[in-house]
């Protein structure tokens, strides 16, 4: 198990767990989740950057996991140095993506 299309995960509540703003971090997140057998789906979406250098809207790779796997996926990503994770209470669980 690992990367899935949104259609393959339809009917499964999804939760945003990570936002990658560069290709290196996106690939690392994919390797980590795939290596642990955690299903996920990806979506390119705009987000507001609050960085002092890059204020404004940017496009990021949003990583969604089944809501039930959110806590373990977040801990795994953070443990591997990916800090732009989204807490479960900040993520709106998505029934259909």
PAKE-124189 format. One record per atom (N, C-alpha, C): atom name; x, y, z. Coordinates in steps of 0.001 Angstrom, whole numbers, plus 500000, padded with zeros to 6 digits. Example, Ala and Ser with C-alpha at 12.3 -4.5 7.8 and 13.67 -1.06 7.14 Angstrom:
! residues 2
N_513190_494310_507800 $
CA_512300_495500_507800 $
C_513200_496700_507800 $
N_512850_497750_507080 $
CA_513670_498940_507140 $
C_512900_500030_507870 $
//
This chain:
! residues 97
N_500832_498826_500000 $
CA_500000_500000_500000 $
C_500884_501247_500000 $
N_500323_502317_499541 $
CA_501022_503599_499574 $
C_500218_504608_498789 $
N_500856_505250_497797 $
CA_500180_506307_497048 $
C_498961_505757_496323 $
N_497868_506466_496479 $
CA_496595_506096_495866 $
C_496000_507326_495197 $
N_495116_507083_494259 $
CA_494366_508199_493684 $
C_493233_508529_494645 $
N_492694_509720_494517 $
CA_491566_510106_495360 $
C_490406_509138_495161 $
N_490221_508671_493935 $
CA_489150_507726_493647 $
C_489326_506405_494373 $
N_490566_505960_494473 $
CA_490826_504702_495170 $
C_490529_504807_496668 $
N_490599_506007_497197 $
CA_490322_506203_498618 $
C_488945_506808_498872 $
N_488116_506863_497824 $
CA_486782_507431_498017 $
C_486024_506605_499048 $
N_485269_507285_499864 $
CA_484539_506616_500927 $
C_485352_506511_502211 $
N_486649_506799_502134 $
CA_487509_506791_503315 $
C_487718_508233_503760 $
N_487387_508563_504988 $
CA_487637_509931_505454 $
C_489135_510229_505402 $
N_489490_511330_504747 $
CA_490895_511712_504604 $
C_491191_512940_505438 $
N_492434_513043_505849 $
CA_492865_514151_506683 $
C_494192_514692_506147 $
N_494287_516005_506031 $
CA_495522_516643_505592 $
C_496570_516481_506686 $
N_497713_515890_506327 $
CA_498757_515643_507318 $
C_500034_516437_507047 $
N_500252_516847_505776 $
CA_501524_517494_505449 $
C_501361_518368_504214 $
N_502091_519487_504210 $
CA_502134_520363_503043 $
C_503594_520523_502650 $
N_503937_520038_501466 $
CA_505304_520172_500950 $
C_505352_521374_500021 $
N_506321_522249_500255 $
CA_506430_523419_499387 $
C_507611_523316_498423 $
N_508250_522138_498393 $
CA_509317_521918_497408 $
C_509377_520436_497048 $
N_509997_520156_495926 $
CA_510033_518790_495393 $
C_510805_517848_496310 $
N_511891_518319_496886 $
CA_512704_517461_497763 $
C_511887_516950_498941 $
N_511160_517841_499604 $
CA_510344_517437_500752 $
C_509168_516559_500324 $
N_508587_516844_499166 $
CA_507479_516022_498668 $
C_507944_514586_498433 $
N_509087_514440_497798 $
CA_509619_513091_497541 $
C_509965_512376_498837 $
N_510521_513108_499794 $
CA_510863_512510_501083 $
C_509605_512024_501798 $
N_508560_512836_501791 $
CA_507300_512435_502426 $
C_506751_511178_501771 $
N_506803_511131_500452 $
CA_506319_509935_499744 $
C_507135_508700_500113 $
N_508453_508826_500170 $
CA_509305_507683_500524 $
C_508988_507189_501931 $
N_508814_508122_502851 $
CA_508544_507756_504246 $
C_507206_507026_504364 $
N_506160_507597_503795 $
CA_504829_506977_503899 $
C_504780_505645_503165 $
N_505384_505590_501985 $
CA_505412_504339_501227 $
C_506177_503260_501992 $
N_507312_503649_502565 $
CA_508132_502702_503318 $
C_507420_502098_504506 $
N_506465_502830_505052 $
CA_505701_502337_506204 $
C_504342_501761_505805 $
N_504068_501726_504508 $
CA_502811_501144_504038 $
C_501587_501969_504372 $
N_501751_503274_504491 $
CA_500621_504147_504803 $
C_500031_504677_503504 $
N_498757_504416_503279 $
CA_498071_504938_502103 $
C_498000_506454_502184 $
N_498132_507121_501049 $
CA_498025_508573_500983 $
C_497645_508977_499576 $
N_497143_510177_499457 $
CA_496851_510758_498150 $
C_497393_512179_498148 $
N_497685_512675_496961 $
CA_498326_513973_496808 $
C_497429_514931_496045 $
N_497580_516211_496339 $
CA_496818_517236_495644 $
C_497636_518520_495615 $
N_497783_519116_494429 $
CA_498424_520426_494323 $
C_497381_521472_494657 $
N_497665_522296_495665 $
CA_496695_523287_496120 $
C_497404_524576_496510 $
N_496716_525691_496370 $
CA_497297_526960_496820 $
C_497248_527047_498348 $
N_498233_527744_498903 $
CA_498216_528019_500338 $
C_498873_529365_500586 $
N_498520_529974_501684 $
CA_499071_531286_502031 $
C_500381_531087_502776 $
N_501416_531706_502284 $
CA_502721_531648_502927 $
C_502863_532837_503870 $
N_503337_532567_505060 $
CA_503554_533641_506030 $
C_505040_533895_506259 $
N_505864_533264_505437 $
CA_507304_533459_505533 $
C_507642_534924_505262 $
N_508609_535449_505988 $
CA_509029_536836_505815 $
C_509503_537079_504382 $
N_510157_536103_503797 $
CA_510691_536251_502445 $
C_509670_535973_501349 $
N_508707_535109_501632 $
CA_507782_534659_500591 $
C_506325_534864_500985 $
N_505947_536069_501309 $
CA_504572_536367_501702 $
C_503677_536278_500473 $
N_502528_535666_500633 $
CA_501568_535572_499542 $
C_501131_534145_499298 $
N_500450_533958_498192 $
CA_499934_532638_497864 $
C_500945_531845_497060 $
N_501111_530584_497446 $
CA_502012_529658_496757 $
C_501240_528376_496480 $
N_501829_527498_495705 $
CA_501235_526190_495467 $
C_502081_525144_496168 $
N_501415_524257_496876 $
CA_502115_523198_497593 $
C_501500_521855_497287 $
N_502215_520821_497635 $
CA_501711_519470_497478 $
C_501112_519059_498824 $
N_499802_518922_498851 $
CA_499092_518555_500075 $
C_499010_517034_500143 $
N_499397_516485_501271 $
CA_499409_515034_501469 $
C_498270_514681_502424 $
N_497359_513865_501923 $
CA_496212_513409_502710 $
C_496375_511929_503028 $
N_496030_511554_504239 $
CA_496050_510158_504670 $
C_494678_509810_505234 $
N_494360_508518_505322 $
CA_493117_508161_506013 $
C_493133_508767_507417 $
N_492030_509352_507832 $
CA_491962_510055_509115 $
C_492432_509176_510277 $
N_492144_507894_510218 $
CA_492549_506985_511293 $
C_494071_506854_511391 $
N_494782_507117_510291 $
CA_496250_507002_510285 $
C_496948_508337_510525 $
N_496185_509413_510646 $
CA_496772_510746_510771 $
C_497799_510859_511899 $
N_497461_510459_513143 $
CA_498439_510639_514230 $
C_499763_509921_513974 $
N_499711_508684_513525 $
CA_500950_507930_513299 $
C_501711_508467_512095 $
N_501003_508889_511053 $
CA_501671_509443_509870 $
C_502358_510761_510224 $
N_501699_511589_510990 $
CA_502283_512873_511384 $
C_503536_512662_512228 $
N_503454_511779_513184 $
CA_504601_511480_514036 $
C_505771_510940_513213 $
N_505475_510096_512264 $
CA_506499_509516_511399 $
C_507183_510592_510557 $
N_506400_511473_509949 $
CA_506967_512543_509126 $
C_507822_513484_509971 $
N_507309_513881_511124 $
CA_508077_514776_511995 $
C_509352_514118_512489 $
N_509278_512826_512793 $
CA_510452_512087_513252 $
C_511534_511989_512199 $
N_511153_512214_510949 $
CA_512101_512182_509838 $
C_512432_513577_509322 $
N_512153_514588_510139 $
CA_512579_515942_509821 $
C_511634_516786_508990 $
N_510446_516293_508685 $
CA_509471_517073_507915 $
C_508529_517766_508904 $
N_508748_519053_509093 $
CA_508060_519767_510169 $
C_506801_520508_509739 $
N_506512_520582_508457 $
CA_505312_521302_508001 $
C_504080_520404_508032 $
N_503931_519695_509147 $
CA_502783_518814_509292 $
C_501583_519617_509783 $
N_500429_519014_509669 $
CA_499183_519651_510070 $
C_498567_518801_511182 $
N_498265_519432_512297 $
CA_497656_518718_513414 $
C_496246_518271_513037 $
N_495819_517191_513632 $
CA_494499_516637_513331 $
C_493405_517672_513557 $
N_493493_518462_514613 $
CA_492442_519439_514890 $
C_492510_520638_513945 $
N_493617_520808_513211 $
CA_493727_521871_512215 $
C_493278_521387_510844 $
N_493260_520087_510664 $
CA_492910_519484_509388 $
C_491425_519166_509370 $
N_490757_519576_508335 $
CA_489360_519234_508175 $
C_489320_517865_507503 $
N_488792_516872_508206 $
CA_488699_515538_507613 $
C_487851_515606_506365 $
N_488327_515000_505328 $
CA_487656_515031_504032 $
C_487016_513673_503759 $
N_485725_513629_503584 $
CA_485038_512377_503257 $
C_485306_511956_501828 $
N_485264_512881_500924 $
CA_485495_512618_499499 $
C_486467_513642_498986 $
N_487547_513242_498403 $
CA_488509_514166_497801 $
C_488526_513926_496323 $
//
